[in-house]
Amino acid sequence: MIKETENTKEDDEGDIYAIYESIYPTKLNLWRKNNLLTNLMGGYASSWKVVGVSENAIEALRKYEKKEETNKGVHRAHIVSRKNVTKDAFSANGKLDREKFLNLFDQDYTILVGKGENKTDLDGSLKVIRIEPEDDLFRCARVAFKYGKKEKDWLKKLQDEKKPEAILLKSLLESLNIVAKSQ
């Protein structure tokens, strides 16, 4: 099994940008470029930070003891679709400089949603419990997310203490200074 390297963040960012530069001029269509970027970014635990969890996702997570079971009812929803991120990266306006390209992914936040909530309810009306990006919960694990002791402890804390009030996704996006583009 190939494990994530112990490279520095700067080394990884340099490699990611070099791959982007090599993909940019190709005649691959946007769909193929999107797949390449998805596979590339899915390999980094810091990709696609979870910044919120819907109440349906919380209830579903409480039912499962093993990470494998969470795939049945909980999904990561990109606030800005990966397709739109790819469009921004490969726009006709020209190749992005390193800082702008990497910023696309630094701001590529996700929320965990229950079955049926992905995409259709990302209009800002979905209620979510906020997670601070620096809390580093539900880290990226390829196209899924990690669900271990840290996450189970967080859920238990939610259950044991006064549960924070769910806020509208729209409010969460405003607080993170994110403009959601249509899926």
C-alpha positions, 0 to 999 in steps of 0.5 A: 500500500502506498502511504502519504509521504512525509514531504513538507507542505511546500514540497507537496505544493510544488509537485501539485503545481508542477502536475497542474502545469503539465496538464494545463496545455494538453488537449484533454477535455475538462472531464478528464482534467477534473478526474486527474485533479480529483485523484491528485487532491484525494491523495492528501489528508489536508484536501477538502476540509470538512467545515460542517455536518448536517443533522442527518449526517450526525444521526447516521454517523452515530449509528455506525461503529466502523468507517466502512459503514458510514459510506452507506449514509454519509457523503462529503459534499463540496460547497463549490463543485469539483467541476467548477473548481476545475473550470476555474483552474483550466479557464480560457483566461490562462494558466493560474499562477501557483498561489492562485491555483493552490488557493483554489484547493485551500478554499475547497471546503466540504460538508458531511451530508446524509443520504439525499442531501448532497447537491440538492440541498446546497442552496444555503437552506441546509442546516449544519453544525459548524466545524472549524477547518483547523479542528481537522475532523473527518480528514480526506481519505481518497474520495472518502473521509476518515472516521476514527476515534477523534471523530467519534469523540467529537460526536460523543461530545456533541451528544453529552454537552449542549449541542451547538445550534445548527446554522444555515449553510448560507451563514456558514459560507458567509462566515468562511467568505465562500461564494457557492457556485451552482453544482 
